[in-house]
Amino acid sequence: MSNVAAAPRRDAIDLYRPEALRDPYPLYAELRARGPVTHEPERDIWLVPGHAEAAAVLRDHRRFVSGDGATYESALGRTERYPLIETDPPEHTRIRRAVQPPFARAEIEQLRPGIESAAAAIVGQALAHGEVDAVPALAQPMPDRAMAMLTGLTPPSCQALVDWSDAVVRAQEPAADPRHTELLLEALTWLGADGIPGLPAHCLGRLIMDGGSTGGLDPEGPERLMTLASIWLAGVDSTGALLGNAIDAFVEQPDQWELLRARPDLVPNAVEELLRFEAPFRVFYRRTRDEAEVGGVAIPAGATVCAVLGSTGRDPRQFADPDRLDVTRENARTHLALGTSIHLCLGAPLARMEATSMLTELTRRVQRFERTGDAVRSPSGTMRKFDALPVRLVAA
């Protein structure tokens, strides 16, 4: 193993400073230029910004573990964990196998009519208004409805679900507010008291909660509830972020929207390109229990390692002209936005279906998007998304 160490620098890069959250891409370029790994001494995290190196970290679950936490804050000492992202084999293998069947291609395809119907209704309602905030009008309703179809859970409102999903990641960030923890507890309380008792007879929620030991999940303790919560809440924020980022990208690059309208067959590839261009998850974390090496840099045991997903999609070693949106890009699907290896996003097929259905419906009915006010980025250090995106939908 190399004895090269990533020396601390006085001009340390902080991914969480406000200007980096608003426009992180110049910072990502600087970070990649520094080398395969940079130690950020202020927060004591090891940043991995390149596509190849981050992929190596995410695929090596033995040296870079998830069981100690996949977010900025360590999971050690936390009473509740998210079983699908904060466990390692063999425990992770057992849990994932127990919930995998409903995410098979044939099972997800059964949701397509409902997803496409929801897309048509959402777009139709937005067009009736003409000028909308694209976040609550277009980006957020689709994952709300999709999660209801998948899990059987019907939350008090779309906004409540959005706030709960946002709190899942915000509660583990450096700038976490006690309100985030309150919202997270509120979500889990509603799930146990109202959501699960109200589940219909045949749905993913029932499979998880009633499967018990026969389904591979622990019938005792919080594992089943936390597994359902992680699938339900994680599928809202990420897909909503993808859709909001997509609309903003087409406002900025209308030529790509015109191409997509002329070539709707490109929509599935456009979804991959949008995931590459603006990864919903900025970062994903791993921890080392023994010394490890990435790109010739030795990382000590007990280190917090950050795969900078937002940077990997703009790595010129992987993607030619990476700062340009190109819906025809041939290798767009090699992005890491949905993870990889054993922690590849379980709901990725559904997220792709939601985005494809929404963009297909929009290409049919919207000639162009026009900005009508200032877009507001979320202060989240984990999710690259909008809090507000005022636009005019010009009907086709």
Secondary structure, 3 states (H helix, E strand, C coil): CCCCCCCCCCCCCCCCCHHHHHCCHHHHHHHHHHCCCEEECCCCEEEECCHHHHHHHHHCCCCEECCCCCCCCCCCCCCCCCCCCCCCCCHHHHHHHHHCHHHCHHHHHCCHHHHHHHHHHHHHHHHHHCEEEHHHHHHCHHHHHHHHHHHCCCCCCHHHHHHHHHHHHHCCCCCCCHHHHHHHHHHHHHHHHHHCCCCCCCCHHHHHHHHHHHHCCCCCCCHHHHHHHHHHHHHHHHHHHHHHHHHHHHHHCHHHHHHHHHCHHHHHHHHHHHHHHCCCECCEEEEECCCEEECCEEECCCCEEEECHHHHCCCCCCCCCCCCCCCCCCCHHHCCCCCCHHHCCCCHHHHHHHHHHHHHHHHHHEEEEEECCCCEECCCCCECCEEECEEEEEEC
